[in-house]
Amino acid sequence: MLTETVAGRTYDYSHNVGRGAQTGMGFNWPVAMTFGPDGTMYVANRGSETISNVGWNRTGVGQRISKLTIGAERGDEEFLGEFSRYGNNEGQLIWPAGLASDNQGQVYVTDEWLNRVSVFDKEGGFTRTFNTVQPGDGETNGASGIAIAADGTIYVSDSRSHQVRMFQNDGTFIKSFGSQGVTEGQFDSPWGMTVDNDGKVYVADFGNHRVQKFSADGTFELQIGRPGNKRGDLTNPTDVAVDPDGDIYVCDWTKNRWDRGRVHIFTADGRFLTALTGDAQQLSAWAQMTVDANADYAKRRREVASTEPEWTFAQPVGVEWDAANNRLMVADTQRSRLQIYTKKSGYMVPQLNL
């Protein structure tokens, strides 16, 4: 449904933004998002790559950070440009995974292949980088999620060493917490992260099919979700976001071919509320431009029995809360778009508010 009211909350589908594009006005496998202090949105595109059979030559396509504004309605969005490109030189990316911004508007990008964080100014100019792997760490590492607390502390999850590392804002290592396992405070391939308004840290524990909540110093506090295939159960969560009310949004990538992914919503104490499955009944403004420019596209689209299969998420990877506009952004990764839901206040339908 486009609008759902549950436990006094109303989630209203707004619109979607994006289209598949290797460069320019569109996305290429968007996996993470962040908002700068001025409301500018940044999207990390994982892109694609080819590896030849001769010498393992790698050619990346689409690894970049898109910069845009998200308007209130369909068509209000504005593409502002993009920065970075495929490569291992300073300011370049191979496997971008996580994205975060600080209160100065700097943009931080983790690279799962290079095991480093690249930092850019708000215009996309490269400023510095720091390694996430520390002396004494094992050989298997993969920097993935990233979150920045109000005091500037940077948290980076490592999906291959199964821990979270903490850094000062300048990249100085502080400590790490977690290890591989299934008990409280342990991880199996941790991925996306967020920090709430109280400084609590949430980690999408991909292989353990749950989200874990920690204090700022890494002390375990709460488990959200459990393994399974029912509504409210998790199957390979990839990211998590928390709104100012404390409600928790978990992006569930899922391996189930009958379920292409969803976003589960939980209360602050971990009680399941509802799940979003995608509602993109109308093409984004950018995608509509592509269809309108090609008569054959338009004809083929009118010939299908139903466009309903494309409304839903296709293995979404990222979620981000837009605090300024009280809405949720979902990176609908395989469809190269963002789906947007607004959390309404004062939504009055008598039969739903008895």
N, C-alpha and C positions, 0 to 999 in steps of 0.2 A: 504494500500500500504506500501511497505517496506521503500520507500523513498518519502518524500513529501516536496515540496518547496512552501512556502507561505510567502508573504510580505517580500521577501528577505532573509528568513530563510530556512534552509534545515534541516529536521529531518530525520535521517537515522537509521533504526533498525539495531542493531549490533548482539546481541545474547542473550541467557538467561543462567542463572546459577542456579543450585539447583535441588533438588528432595525432595520428602517427606521422612523424616526420624525422628524418635523419638529422636535420638541422633547421634552424629558423623557427617559424611560428607553429610549434607543435612539440610533442614529446616523443622520446624513444625509450620505452621501458622505464617510466618514472618509478623510483623506489623510495624516495624520501623527500620531505618538504620542510621548510621553515619559513617563519615570518620575521622580517627585520622590524626594528622599532618604529619605522615609518609606515608599516603596513605592506611594504614590498614583499612579494613571495618569491622564494627560490626553490627550484625543483631539481633534484639530482636525477639525471638520466643514466641508467646503467648501460643502455645501448646494446650493441651486439658486436661480436668479433669473429673473425675467421682465423683458423690456424692451418697453415699449409702442411703438407706431408713431407716437405723438404726443409729441413733446418728449423722447424717449428717457428716460422715467421708469423708474427701476430699482426693483424690489421684491425684496429678498433673502429667502430662506426657508432657515433652518437653519444659517446661519453662526454657529457658536458653539463653545465649548470644553467638552467633556463631562469630568466628573470622576468617577472610579470606582475601586473596588478590584477586582483580579482574583484570585479564589480558586484553590485547587489543582484543583478539579473543577467540572464543569458545575453551575450553580446557586449556587456560592459567591460569585459576583460581586455587588457592591453598588453601585448608582448613588448617587453622593453629591451630584449637582447639576450645574449648568452655569453658565457666565458668558460675557459679551460678547454681542453681537448685531450684526445687519447695520447698517452705516452708516459714515460717515467722521469722526464725532466721536471724541474721545479715548476709548480703550478699546473702540471698535467695529471691526468687520472687514468687508471687502467680498470679497476673495479670499484667505482664509487658505491658506497653502501649507506652511510649515514650523513645527516645534514643537521646543523644547528647554527643559531646565531646568538651573539651576545648583546648586551645592552648598548654597545657602541656601534652596532650594525655590522660587525665583522661576521663573515660566513665561514664555518668550519666544515670540512668534508673529510670523512674517513675513506681510506682506500684499502679494501680487503686484500688486494694482491701486494701492494707496496708496504702495507703495515705502517701507515703514517697518516697524520692529519695535516691537510693543506688549509691555510688560512688566507682568505681574500677580503679586501675591503668591500664596502657596499656597492661599489661600481664594478666589482669583479677583478680588480687589480690584485695580483698575487703579492702577499706580504711576507709570509714565512711558512715553515713546516716543522713538525717535530715527529719523531719516531714513537710508535706506541709500544714496541717490544723493548723490554728492559734487560740489562745484564742479569744472567741467571735464569731467564725464561727459556723454555724449551724451543725446539726448532719449528714446531707446528703452531702457527699463529694466523689470525685473520681478523683485523680490526673491522668491526661492523657498525653497531649503533653508537650514537653520540648524543649527549645531553649536557646542558650547561646550567648550573645553579645560579641563583641571583647573586651569590658572592663571588662568582667567576670560576668556581670549581668545575672542571671538565671531567665527565665520566665517559669512558669508552668501553663498550663490551667487545670481547674477543670470542668469536664463535668457534675457534679451533682450539684455543687453550682453556676455554670454559671458565672465564673469569671476567671481572670488571676492573679496569684500571682507572685510577684517579690522578688528575694532573692539575697543577696550578694553571692560571690563564696563560702564562708564558710557555707552557709545555713542560715545566719541571714536574717530574714524577713524584707523587705523594705516597700512594700505597695501592695494593690490589686486594680484592676480596672475591671469594668463591672458588670452587674447584669442580671437577667433573663428578657428577653423582645425581641422586634422585631425592636426597633428603633436603630439609629446609636450608636455604642458603647455598645449595649447590646448583650447578647448571648442566645442561646438555645443549650446547650450541646456542648460547644467548644471542639475541639479535637486537631489535629496536628498543629504545629507551626513552624515558621522559622524566622530568623533575616537576613536581607539583608546586603550588604556591607556598606550601609549608616546608619545602626543601626535601620532601620524601622522594626516593628514587624507585622507579618502576622499570622492570626488565622483562621483556618478552622471552621466556625460556622455551625456545623453539622445540627442542627434542623432548622436553618433559611436558609439553602441552599445557602450559600454565603461564601465568604472569606472577612475578614475585615483587613484593614491596619491601624496601629497605629504608632505614634511617640514613641521614646524610653521610655517616661514617661507614655504612655497609652492614649494619646490623639487621638481620631478618626481622620483618614485622608481620607480613600477611601473604598468603597465597590467594590468587584470584583465578578461578576457573579450574577445570579438571579435564583429563583426557576423555575423549568420546566423540561420537558423531551426531549427538542430539543437539537441539537448540540449547545454548548455554554451555555446551561442552566445547573444548578446544582441540584442534588438530593442527599443530605446527603454527602457533602464533608468531607473527613477524614484527609487530610494532604495537605500541601502546600510547595513548594520550589521555590526559586527565583535564576536565574542565574546572572552572572556578568553584562549582558546586561540589566537586569531589567525585562526580561520576566518571567512570573509567571506560575507555573505548579500546577494544582489543581487535586488531586486524588479524584475521585467521586465514592464512594462505591455503591450507588444506590440500591433502593429496587425493581426496575422494573425487573421482571423475564425475560423480553425479552431483557434486556440490562444488561449484567453482570458486567458493570463498565467501566470507561474510565478515561483518564487523559486529562483535558482541558488545553489549553495553551492560555494565555492572554498577551497583551502588558503591559508595566509598568503603563499605564493609565487606564487599565481595559478593553481594546478592545479585543474581542474574535478573535483568530487566527485560531486554528484548534483543533482537538481532536485525541488522540491516543486510539486505542481499543485493542492493543495487536497483535503481529506479529510472535509468536514463531512457525514458520513453521518447525523448526528442534528441536529435543529434546536437552536438555542441555547435556554436556559431562557426568555429573554425572548420569542423568537419562538414557542415552544411555548405560552406564555400567550396570545398573540394568536390562535393556531389554536384553542385550547381554548375561548376565549370566543366563537367564531363557528362554529356548526354547519355552515354552508355551506362555510367554509374547510376544515374537517376532511373533509367529503364530497368536495370537489373534489380534495383532496390524495390521497385513497385511490383515486381514479378514474384517475390517471395511470399510464401503463405502467411508468415507472421514475422515481424521484427522483434518479437518479444524476447527471443534468446539473447539478443545483444543488449538488453536493458540491464542485465545483472552484472555483478562483478566477475572478472576473470582473473583469479589468483591475485587479489590485491595484496600489496606489500607494505604500504605506509599509511599512517593516519596522523593528522596534525590538527590541533584545536586552534581556531581563529578567535582569540579572546576579544578582539575589538568588535567583532560582528556576531559573536555567540553562535558559531557554526563549526561544523566538522568537515574537514577535507579528507577524502579517501583517495589514495593513489591506486587507481584501477589499472594495474600495471600492464597486463597483457593487451588491454584495449587502448593504452597510451592516452589516458584522459584522467581527469580528476572529477569525482562525483562529490557534490556538496549538499550537506544537510544542515538546516537551521534548527536550533533548539529554541522553541517559542516559549514566551512567558505570557500568561494571561490568555491562553488559548481556550475559548469558552464554547463548548458544545454541551448543552444541558445533560443529555443522556450519558455523557462520558465523565461528568463532574458531579454525579450524585453522591 
